[in-house]
Amino acid sequence: MEQVVLLDDDGNPVGVADKATVHGASTPRHLAFSCYGVDDAGRLLVTRRARTKTAFPLVWTNTCCGHPAPGEEMADAVHRRLADELGVRATELRMVLPDFSYRASQDGIEENELCPVFVARITGEPEPRPDEVEDLAWWSWSRFRAAADDPDSGLSPWARLQAPLLDALADPLLVGARG
C-alpha cells in the first residue's frame, strides 16, 4: 500500500496515511512533487493522466507527478516515478520551486499538496504504464505556456499555476524547450 507524508500548515511532517484514503472531498495537506522532463532535442514531455486515476483523470499535465514515500529522499522519489510511470531516466535533475503549494478540486476530489517542482533532462523512449498515463506528447515550451494560459485547454490546475513560475526562472533546460 502506497503511503503519503501528511504535513502541517508549515510543511512539517505530522504523520503518514495510505494514499488511497487521503484524496477525497477534504484532502489533508501532504507532500508531493511535480517534474518537467525535457529530452536532448529540447522537447517537453507532457502526459495525459489515465482515465482510471482517482484525482484529475484525463487531464494533460507535466511529465510526472507523485508522492515521496515516508523517509524517501525527494530526488529519489522523482527518479522512481519517472522510471515506474514512464520508463525514462533523468540524467539531470534539480529542484527549482521548492515551496510550491496548491489546492485544487475536480469532481469531488481535492488535491492539497506541498509540491516541490523539478526539472530534468530525460533519456529513453517513454513506455508509459496504462494505469498511470493515457497518452503522452512532446511539446515546445511555448505550446505548453499557451495551454497553461487557456482555461479550456484541459491542462491540470497545478501545471497551469506552475507554468508562469517556471517561465520566470528561465531555467536552462526549459529554455531549450521554448522553440
VOGU-3710 file (C-alpha; in Angstrom, 3 decimals, decimal comma):
1> meqvvllddd> 0,000/0,000/0,000  1,486/3,341/-1,065  1,688/5,907/1,725  1,953/9,695/1,692  3,542/12,039/4,207  0,991/14,259/5,954  2,038/17,848/6,708  1,016/20,678/8,988  0,409/24,206/7,656  4,133/24,982/7,920
11> gnpvgvadka> 5,139/21,949/5,838  6,371/19,835/8,750  5,669/16,081/8,684  2,945/15,092/11,149  2,233/11,513/10,109  1,556/9,169/7,217  -1,577/7,827/5,574  -2,460/5,358/2,842  -2,584/7,258/-0,462  -5,873/5,590/-1,350
21> tvhgastprh> -7,527/7,123/1,721  -6,327/10,736/1,558  -7,695/12,013/-1,760  -11,320/12,891/-1,218  -13,619/15,859/-0,764  -11,432/17,238/2,042  -7,855/16,081/1,486  -5,299/16,643/4,253  -2,171/18,552/3,239  0,539/16,155/2,128
31> lafscygvdd> 3,883/16,039/0,371  4,115/15,550/-3,390  6,261/16,646/-6,343  5,965/17,632/-9,986  8,629/17,062/-12,635  9,088/18,656/-16,056  11,243/16,458/-18,282  12,963/17,647/-21,434  14,788/15,481/-23,975  18,085/16,282/-25,719
41> agrllvtrra> 16,164/17,983/-28,545  14,607/20,405/-26,046  11,111/18,928/-26,210  8,958/18,856/-23,072  7,273/15,526/-22,328  3,656/16,115/-21,311  1,325/13,358/-20,191  -2,406/12,809/-20,052  -3,424/11,161/-16,813  -5,062/7,742/-17,101
51> rtktafplvw> -8,849/7,591/-17,112  -8,696/5,272/-14,076  -6,928/7,843/-11,876  -8,972/8,919/-8,854  -7,747/12,513/-8,973  -7,952/14,513/-12,188  -8,374/11,701/-14,719  -7,708/12,501/-18,386  -6,148/15,918/-17,785  -2,947/16,873/-19,578
61> tntccghpap> -0,126/17,754/-17,238  3,606/17,941/-16,714  5,851/14,943/-17,293  5,375/13,227/-13,964  3,827/13,762/-10,531  3,992/11,677/-7,424  4,477/11,367/-3,694  7,685/10,506/-1,854  7,329/7,520/0,448  7,885/8,153/4,158
71> geemadavhr> 11,650/8,583/4,651  12,383/8,673/0,908  14,528/11,496/-0,437  12,545/13,697/-2,814  15,003/13,295/-5,731  14,898/9,509/-5,285  11,095/9,632/-5,487  11,251/11,621/-8,730  13,712/9,136/-10,267  11,498/6,249/-9,115
81> rladelgvra> 8,317/7,697/-10,622  9,950/8,631/-13,944  11,157/5,038/-14,287  7,979/3,333/-12,985  5,414/5,527/-14,723  7,184/6,324/-17,987  10,226/4,057/-18,343  12,570/7,060/-18,698  15,658/8,104/-16,781  16,726/11,548/-15,573
91> telrmvlpdf> 20,360/12,394/-16,320  19,986/15,871/-14,812  17,532/16,603/-12,053  17,142/19,690/-9,951  14,516/21,193/-7,698  13,588/24,658/-8,951  10,443/25,577/-6,996  10,942/24,099/-3,509  7,986/25,860/-1,876  5,261/25,416/-4,483
101> syrasqdgie> 1,949/24,580/-2,824  -1,604/24,389/-4,146  -5,170/23,216/-3,640  -7,432/22,151/-6,479  -10,701/20,228/-6,792  -12,435/18,316/-9,555  -15,478/16,043/-9,396  -15,458/15,920/-5,589  -11,745/15,070/-5,292  -9,385/17,636/-3,780
111> enelcpvfva> -5,618/17,927/-4,034  -3,907/19,746/-1,154  -0,163/19,489/-1,610  3,178/20,979/-0,794  4,584/20,088/-4,195  8,223/20,990/-4,942  8,822/21,269/-8,679  11,743/19,670/-10,506  13,162/19,987/-13,996  15,048/17,113/-15,597
121> ritgepeprp> 16,796/16,059/-18,748  15,310/12,685/-19,576  16,571/9,852/-21,726  14,960/6,743/-23,096  11,894/6,174/-25,187  8,820/6,615/-22,981  6,925/3,407/-22,266  4,000/4,677/-20,198  2,086/2,466/-17,809  -1,572/2,467/-18,912
131> devedlawws> -2,813/2,677/-15,305  -0,895/5,961/-14,951  -0,741/7,564/-18,394  -3,485/7,640/-21,020  -1,391/9,441/-23,610  1,777/11,483/-23,984  3,188/14,056/-26,352  6,312/16,109/-26,913  5,548/19,845/-26,790  7,550/23,013/-27,113
141> wsrfraaadd> 7,581/25,241/-24,042  5,603/27,875/-25,983  2,847/25,340/-26,671  2,805/24,350/-23,006  2,618/28,014/-21,922  -0,249/28,620/-24,355  -2,125/25,655/-22,848  -1,440/26,961/-19,341  -2,932/30,324/-20,296  -6,030/28,767/-21,905
151> pdsglspwar> -8,682/27,837/-19,312  -10,236/25,382/-21,796  -7,002/23,529/-22,655  -7,589/20,584/-20,318  -4,243/21,200/-18,576  -4,055/20,306/-14,879  -4,595/23,122/-12,381  -1,149/22,594/-10,815  0,603/22,787/-14,204  -1,322/25,983/-15,011
161> lqaplldala> -0,061/27,502/-11,730  3,491/26,207/-12,135  3,991/27,335/-15,763  4,388/31,098/-15,160  6,645/30,452/-12,163  8,855/28,201/-14,270  8,798/30,702/-17,114  10,113/33,414/-14,791  13,084/31,232/-13,796  14,370/30,914/-17,374
171> dpllvgarg> 15,847/27,529/-16,397  18,433/26,323/-18,948  16,631/23,017/-19,530  13,309/24,705/-20,197  14,884/27,447/-22,293  15,775/24,705/-24,780  12,096/23,784/-24,993  10,992/27,352/-25,768  11,112/26,929/-29,555
//
